[in-house]
Amino acid sequence: MTTTAQNFDVAIIGGGIIGSSTAYFLLKEDPSLSICVIEPDSTYEFASALRSSGGCRVQFTGKENIAMSLFSIDFIKNFEKTMTANGRPAPVDWVQGGYLFIVPPENLQALERNVAFQKSQGCVVDLLSPSELKEKFPSMYVDDLGGGAHTPEDGWCDPNGLLWGFRRKAVELGAKFIDGKVAGAQVTLNQAKSVTLDDGQVINATHFVNATGAWSGQVAELFGMNLPISPVRRFEHYFTPATPVEHLPYVKDVARLAFRSEGNGFSGGLVDGSVTRGFNFDVDHDYFENVVWPAVAHRFPAFEGAKCHRTWSGLYEVNELDGNAVIGSWNSRLPNLHTVAGFSGHGMMHAPAAGRGIAELIVHGRFQTIDMTALGYERVEQNKPYPELGIL
């Protein structure tokens, strides 16, 4: 059987929240482009964003991350109207619940430095002493804390609504979604030419975008590219306290405890960054009781009698070099291969800005709104980490 190749201006590999955002922004930049988005699972059963808590915050130390957050949060606030497709609004249930980073005394100086920088970048951040924390959040145990940073304009949204809003709007604008998994890539000395799908389909394109999240390292290998991005399993839990607790922002600490109010209960977890890498979705139903519950109950004694109602797993796409996203082109080898991956847990919140950035790079040959050059692939080639120094 002879397979007829399909030809596109841009082939986006990965139809999750990043890939769909990229398709949308490409067509906003240049409506004449022919774009396909290749996605192996249109149910998105294992998509990382849909297994996340949907948080969006400005508390970073990298200016690019802060700028992406500021744009993305504003974009998400207006998402329902902006992404109306074929007369259908795109609700994402934005909750401006705020974020709260808390640190022990030995980390206070770093937190103060971070807050000063965030304010210089246009963020609204309140530095709170332990007594101010206690006044604002009476259920919190603060005796071992040095302080906290509260960003009241941060919040969270529904990742499923965000993904499908981007996807439906991209389709309305002309993007073609193709069911399939990329199984091979054809390249010359200095150009990516085509990809072959697992069913034999061949896709030719002028530009290729790797937006496959936790799978991006494997996809990069098909092009001969070394991309140090690994899948790391993490758990989310929905739990309730034994006695009432005030409505809480998204609370995060240096041990990577992270949870927030969710309806009548709370949602969150505690990431184990040392866990074995791999595509593992098995759920450890003892993890909450053994790891999360002691940390939550220490910080908020009302959770001493907490009940965990549900636990689910998802993947972080961890950039092993420095924990920051790789956003850019492979300029030294295949300049028409573009990567937007490795967000290490920040993919959903940065999807709007990252998608826009890659679109600008493809259409105009350079970043036009947020300069993301420092997040390019060159630092991987040179083994020069560009780390995020805030709480991850």
Secondary structure, DSSP 8 states (H G I E B T S, - for coil): -----EEEEEEEE--SHHHHHHHHHHHHH-TT--EEEEES-TT-TT-TGGGS--EE----SSHHHHHHHHHHHHHHHTHHHHT-BTTB------B---EEEEE-GGGHHHHHHHHHHHHHTT---EEE-HHHHHHH-TT---TT--EEEEETT-EE--HHHHHHHHHHHHHHHT-EEEE--EEEEEE-SS-EEEEEETTS-EEEEEEEEE--GGGHHHHHHHTT----EEEEEEEEEEEE-SS------EEEETT-EEEEEETTEEEEEE--TTS--S------TTHIIIIIHHHHHHH-GGGGG-EEEEEEEEEEEEETTTSS-EEEEETTTEEEEEEEE--TT-HHHHHHHHHHHHHHHHHHSS-SSS--GGGSTHHHHTT------S--
